[in-house]
């Protein structure tokens, strides 16, 4: 497994393209990684956001994405990463670790799934996290579940997950 390394604290500018905000989920889901990256490299960047992230935060971010969406496709992993980043924007916490370890928020924290994820995280989980830090597919979703949307208002289902606001 190849890990992305940072020296000290990395500061990443992120945003979302106008296309990503208006495109249908089916259209976005049909794109491969290169096409998603190309879409984000257009001149349509909006909502810039600065997020300081250390290597340990990135490792935790990728591990929780693996624990929650390791069996989902790349787009599904990106959507789970979006939920975590959107929760920071909505004041659920100030860092990825605050979001992940908030009581009762992510079942892999309490059921051992996160512990099992360490050392098994795949490169596509790191790629999804880094890609979403550069520009999210969805800036609205703040909840997801495998059993319907218990919190918030249901918006859509993708793969095994139900997403809500």
N, C-alpha and C positions, 0 to 999 in steps of 0.2 A: 504494500500500500504506500503510495506517495502522499506525503503531507505537505501542505502549504506552510512555509515558515515565515515568520515576521521577526524583525529585529525591534525589540521594544514594543511600542504601541503604534499600530497602523491607524491612519485616519483615512477612511474611505468616503468618497462622495457617492451618494446614491440618489436615484430618482426613478421615475417611471415614465415611459413614453406615452404620448397621447394615444398611440395605437393600442398599447396594452390596456389602457383604461376603457377603450370603446370596443375592442375586438371581442367576439364571442368566445366563451371558454372552449368550445369544441375546436375553433380555429387555432387558438393558442396551444391547446393540448396536442394538436397534430404537428406542431413544429418540433424539429429536433433541436439539440443544444446549440448548434452553430446558428440555426435560424433565429432562435431566441436571443442569442448574443448579438447577432447582426441587427435585430429589431431594436435592441437597447442602445446600439451605437449610432442611432440616427440623430439628426439635429432637433428632434422633437422632445428633448429632455424637459421634464417639469418636476416640481417639488423636490429640489435638491435637499439633501439631509446629510449631516456629518455624523458618523457613528464611530467612535473610537472602539477598537476591538483588539484584545490581546490574543496571543496564541492559545492561551488556556480557555478564553471565552469562545474562540473559534472551534476548539476541540469539543467543548461542551455543546455548542450549537450543532455541530455535525453529529455528535453522539445522540442527542435527543431527537434529531431528525431521523437518524437510523432507527432508534428505538420505537418511534411513532410511525414511521413510514418506510422502513427498510424494505418492505415487500411491495411498495407502490412504485410506479414508474417515476421517471425523472420529474415530470410535471407535478405529480402528487407530492414529491419531496419538496419542490419549490413552494407549493401552497402551504405546507406545514411550516416551512421556514418563514413565510409571509405572516402567518398568525403570530409567531413569536415577535417578529419585528414590529408588527402593527400594535401589539400589546405595549411595547415600549412607547410608541407614539401616543397611545391612549392613556398613559399614566399608570399602567398596571405595575410598573417597576422601571428602574433606570438602567438596567443592564440585562443581558441575556441570562446571566446566572440568577438574578432576582426573579425573572419571569419563570425560568425553569423550576426553581426551588420554592416558588410560592406554594403555600399549603393547598393541597387538593386540586392542583391545576393539571399536572401531567402524571398519569398513572404509572409510567415506567420509573418515576422517582421512588414511588413507594412499593411497587411490586417486584423490584429487582431488575426490570428491563433495562434501565439506564446502566446499572452495574455490568450487566451482560453485554451491553453495546460497546463498552470501552475495549479497544483492541480489535474490534470487528468492523468498525465504521468503514464504509466503502468510499472510494474516491468520488463517486457521484453524489454522495451526501455532502462532502466538502464543496464540490462544484456547485451544487444547488444553493448552499448557504452563501458562498461567495458571489454567485450570480444574483441572488436576491438582495444582497447588500449593495450591489451596483444598481439595482432597479427592480422593484417588485412587480410581479404579475398582478397582484391585487393588494391595494392599500386599505381595503375595508374590512376584510374578514378578521375576526378576533377570537372566534371559537371554532373548534372542530371536534367531532366525535365519530365513533364507528356505529353509534346506536341512535342516530338522529341528533338533532341539535337541542340538547337539554338546556343550554344557556343561550340567551340571545334569540334572534329571529333567524330561522332557516333561510339560506340564500340559494345554495346549490349543493349537489352531490358530485364528487369526483372520485373515482376508484371506490375504495372502501370507506371513505370519509364524507361526512356531512359538514358543511361549513356554514357559519352564521355570523351575524353582526350584532 
